[in-house]
Amino acid sequence: MPESNDTFMPDQNNSLDPTPLRSSVRFPLHLDIVLTTPEGECKAVTENVSANGLLFVSENLPAIGTPVEFRLKMPAAIMGGADDVLLHCTGRIVRHAEENGKLTAAAVIDEYSLKAEHP
């Protein structure tokens, strides 16, 4: 079952207490990716992917604020077409966390282009 990204908006009665709002569907996809940063490459595995960004696991997380480029091969079943789709994305790292003993980072997607992959 897809999950949603959490974006936080302050409660109108308490601006210090953020309330999570769902902004886009997250798909629990575990895809091998390589993120290119100004410091070099970072090998990672996605935990989930949405139209706005992705959450990934890596032994070497890029610093928050680091610009990244990466490619994702999205399965045809997720994209609603007959062919897999290759997404070329540019974005930036927006947060780090530790989840279930794994180091994770979230990257927001600022721009992307896509290309259908024919078998």
Secondary structure, DSSP 8 states (H G I E B T S, - for coil): --EEEEEEEEETTEEEEEEEEEEEEEB----EEEEEETTEEEEEEEEEE-SSEEEEE-SS---TT-EEEEEEEE-HHHHTSSSEEEEEEEEEEEEEEEETTEEEEEEEEEEEEEEEE--
